[in-house]
Amino acid sequence: MESASETIRRIFGSNSGSLGSEMAEVTSRYDALNKVRFPKPKATRYIAVANQKGGVGKTTTTVNLAASMAQAKQRVLVIDMDPQGNASTALGVNHNTGEPSVYDVLESRKSIDEVKKTSEIFPTLDVIPSSIDLSGAELEVADLSNRNDLLKEALEESAQASKKRYDYVIIDCPPSLGLLVINAMCAVNEVLIPIQAEYYALEGLKQLIQTIGLVQEHYNSTLLVSTMLVTMFDKRTLLSKEVYDQVKEHYPDIVLQTTIPRSVKISEAPSFGKTVIEYDPRGSGAVSYREAALEIARRSPQVLKTLEKRKQRSN
């Protein structure tokens, strides 16, 4: 009996550039992913998804990596630190004004356990939603002596109180460099940078690396840029390949082999309150994000080893 990919090739043709070939390839990758077991990290990985340039797929990357990991039975906590609340929307979590949110955590009114909500689709995925109320938090906490460590302290308190640990804590940062982003970067060990496959992204990347360097120097010496993911990749254009090759040349050890394609389905999914993993599970966007999540999971031993060495040097 022929496989789904063989049936697609038979109907649509097997030319390398044909629609049938592309569909067959995605189907084969989907089938392969369903047979793979995601390794669990030996310790919680705390990851901030950050890029001060907007429109690079930062929130999209956060929610779809989280959903991919949760689908693979990893325990994941997503913290939405963007006042726009787009990650909360994509994960189907209510984030209206007045609802318990990360704003209450930063203001010390509520604990993380009091605010977090469990996804209705992925039972191992918890979400701390954001709301527009968060936009005023930077001014309200600016005079506090521990203003940079508010989220870090809340996470540490939650980890000590809980009997179960998360495999991944993923923070979606706003596209800026303010107190919210500094709180996120002080609360994590790693930064994941989504990079749009276009020329201007390369210019912004240099500035972002410099900014992270300042955070390392002044606030969090063990912070590690552990992962870069090229998004909105169009394999039909030379530019996308050139951008990927340049990023890979400068950061060979941290750029994922997986790239995320331009996809209408990826863009549509949040309007239905869904990730693309749920909205279009067999599509190229969902398959690519699941492959990226697997690649991140498989890199855990090396990343955790590097982090341990950095901690030892800083002590």
Protein Blocks (a to p, Z undefined) as FASTA:
>chain_A
ZZfklmmmmmnopafkbmklmmmmmmmmmmmmmmpccdddfbdcddddddfbghiopmmm
mmmmmmmmmmnopacddddfbfnlmmmmmnopacbehiacfklmmnomacfklmpccdfk
lmmbccddddfklmmmmmmmmmpmklmmmmmmmmmmmmmmpmbdcfbdcddddddddfkl
mmmmmmpmbdcdddddbfklmmmmmmmmmmmmmmmmmmmmmbccfbdcdehiafkbmklm
mmmmmmmmmmmmlmcfbdcdddfklmmmmmnopafklmmmmbmklmmmmmmmmmmmmmmm
mmmmmmmmmmmmmZZ
